[in-house]
């Protein structure tokens, strides 16, 4: 048995959850926040038999696409006499960060 934890973009969460349910996977959905952009993410936690892990990963990879987004970042420490001008930067958002962990014991009560 494996525990799969996937951090995905909120925009992709509905599509992933929908297909997981359609294919017979169960998942727990947690709201989370990314550290860099401080934007909404979804963390999915799935307990799955070892032989079904690849199918689950394929669903996540198919539904979670990376995309470019323009965001503003501060210019760092600015002299007080200067005005604040945020700098537009193109960043990649989306995709998925996936952890697959071994499970020593599983109980459902």
JOUR-V275749 format. One record per residue. SS is DSSP state (h for helix, s for strand, l for the rest). PHI is phi as a letter, one per 40 degrees, with the letter a starting at -180 (none if undefined). Layout:
BEGIN
ss: <SS,SS>
phi: <PHI,PHI>
END
This chain:
BEGIN
ss: <l,s,s,s,s,s,s,s,s,h,h,h,h,h,h,h,h,h,h,h,h,h,l,l,l,l,l,s,s,s,s,s,s,l,l,l,l,l,l,s,s,s,s,s,s,s,s,s,l,h,h,h,h,h,h,h,h,h,h,h,h,h,h,l,l,s,s,s,s,s,s,s,s,l,l,l,l,l,l,l,l,l,l,l,l,l,s,s,s,s,s,s,s,s,l,s,s,s,s,s,s,s,l,l,l,l,l,l,l>
phi: <none,b,b,b,b,b,c,b,c,d,c,c,d,c,c,c,d,c,c,d,c,c,c,g,c,b,a,b,b,b,c,a,b,c,c,c,c,f,b,c,b,b,b,b,b,b,c,a,c,d,c,b,c,d,c,c,c,c,c,c,c,c,c,b,b,c,a,c,a,c,b,b,b,c,c,g,c,b,d,d,c,c,c,c,b,c,c,c,b,c,b,c,b,g,g,a,b,b,b,b,b,c,b,c,a,b,b,b,b>
END
